[in-house]
Amino acid sequence: MKLIMAIVDKKDEKFITPELMKGGFVVTKMATGGGFLRGGSTTLLLAVENEQVGRALEIIKTTAHKHKYTAHQLTPEARIHYGGTGLASTEIVVGGATVFVLNVEESHKF
């Protein structure tokens, strides 16, 4: 058994979760906050059998999207990190999904 932990943009979660559920997956979601952009993200947790991992990853991959942000939306830390000057013309691309697939030693439902 595997635990899939997918960190996605909150804008994409409303598309990803229903698609996973249509695929027969049970999804737990947690609102999380992210680093430089301080934007909202959602962490999705799915416990799946080993043979279901590929199907779950494909759903996440096809429904998570990249998003563009302009420099005036960035925190001062992000401007330094991404090399932006704070001018509106500076754009960065973020998003998609960061996914971890972890081994599950035991699983219990009470």
Disulfide bonds with the S-S distance in Angstrom:
none
